[in-house]
């Protein structure tokens, strides 16, 4: 019978990767502790190190962000007016 594939949360993966980086325990000990293959811990550790610089990069906002927001707010206002108009007329009709 085949074993079901385990799915781990990002928080769990980060926790294991950080413990592997701290090197207080060997990869084999962490593997035994969490019931994960040592190669998997090594992959998570490597991925953690590769993505770490992205955490500190400044998020770039597109140039037309303000214009897009104005369009969205205008559309919201228009839809609210249409809703209020329909609500008012439905009350008049008794629906």
Protein Blocks (a to p, Z undefined) as FASTA:
>chain_A
ZZddddddfklmmmmmmmmmnomacfklmmmmnopafklmmmmmmmmmmmmmmmmpccdd
dfklmmmmmmmmmmmmmmmmmmmmmmmmmmmnoZZ
